[in-house]
């Protein structure tokens, strides 16, 4: 079982004071439907997720822009590096290396313990 990453919830009133520039794909852990909890004070989405800490398996992993083996690579992740898992679906895990990114999809089988 993986452990939860520790991030504080925003304190006080969280407001949106105007337009926010959308970050480039592969940078911040932000999608139209969800975001990393550490971004709750900057971006409005329907769900904020407290990530689960996972490790990349012995063969490493390619972090991709989309959940497909032929999708462009965001980064190459080394074995044992930490990955913050935010969503699992269809053999892929969407997550990040931390709230500042990079962000993308890795195959679930490339995570340690799978």
C-alpha positions in Angstrom: 0.0 0.0 0.0 1.2 3.5 -0.8 1.4 6.3 1.7 -0.2 9.7 1.2 2.0 12.7 0.5 1.7 15.4 3.1 0.4 18.8 1.8 -1.4 21.4 3.8 -4.8 22.6 2.8 -5.2 26.3 2.0 -6.1 28.4 5.1 -8.6 31.2 5.2 -10.8 32.2 2.3 -9.8 30.9 -1.1 -10.9 33.3 -3.9 -10.4 33.7 -7.6 -9.6 37.3 -8.3 -9.5 37.1 -12.0 -8.3 35.2 -15.0 -5.5 32.7 -14.6 -3.2 31.7 -17.3 -3.4 28.0 -18.2 0.0 26.3 -17.7 1.7 24.4 -20.5 0.9 20.7 -20.8 3.3 18.5 -18.8 4.0 21.2 -16.3 1.6 21.6 -13.3 -0.6 18.7 -12.1 -3.8 20.3 -13.3 -6.5 18.9 -15.6 -10.0 20.2 -16.3 -11.5 17.8 -13.8 -8.9 17.6 -11.0 -5.7 19.1 -9.6 -3.1 18.4 -7.0 -4.2 19.7 -3.6 -1.2 22.0 -3.4 -2.8 24.0 -6.3 -6.1 24.6 -4.6 -5.4 28.2 -3.8 -4.5 29.0 -7.4 -6.8 27.0 -9.7 -10.5 26.2 -9.7 -11.4 22.6 -10.6 -14.1 20.2 -9.5 -11.8 17.9 -7.4 -8.5 18.4 -5.6 -6.5 15.2 -4.9 -4.1 14.4 -2.1 -1.5 12.3 -4.0 -0.3 8.9 -3.1 3.4 8.5 -3.0 4.7 5.8 -5.3 8.1 4.7 -6.6 9.1 4.1 -10.1 10.0 0.4 -10.7 13.4 -1.2 -11.6 13.1 -0.5 -15.3 12.3 3.3 -14.9 9.4 4.9 -16.7 8.6 7.4 -19.4 6.3 10.2 -18.3 4.0 10.9 -21.2 1.7 13.8 -22.2 -1.2 11.4 -22.8 -2.2 7.8 -21.7 -0.8 6.1 -24.8 2.5 4.3 -25.5 3.1 6.4 -28.6 2.3 9.8 -26.8 5.1 12.3 -26.6 7.5 12.0 -23.7 7.5 14.7 -20.9 10.5 13.2 -19.1 12.3 9.9 -18.4 12.0 8.8 -14.8 14.7 6.7 -13.1 14.2 3.6 -11.0 13.3 4.4 -7.4 12.3 8.0 -8.1 9.2 9.3 -6.3 6.0 9.7 -8.3 2.9 11.4 -6.8 -0.1 9.4 -8.1 -3.3 11.3 -8.6 -5.5 9.2 -10.9 -5.5 5.6 -12.1 -7.5 4.5 -15.2 -7.1 2.0 -18.1 -3.6 0.8 -17.2 -2.2 4.3 -16.8 -1.5 6.6 -13.8 -1.7 10.4 -14.1 0.5 12.1 -11.6 3.6 14.3 -11.1 7.0 14.5 -9.6 5.6 17.2 -7.2 3.2 20.1 -7.3 5.6 22.1 -9.5 5.7 19.2 -12.0 6.6 17.8 -14.4 3.2 16.0 -14.9 2.0 13.3 -17.1 1.0 9.6 -17.4 3.1 6.5 -16.6 2.0 2.9 -17.2 0.8 1.4 -14.0 3.1 -1.6 -14.5 6.1 0.7 -14.3 5.3 1.6 -10.7 7.1 -0.4 -8.0 4.9 -3.1 -6.5 2.7 -3.6 -9.5 
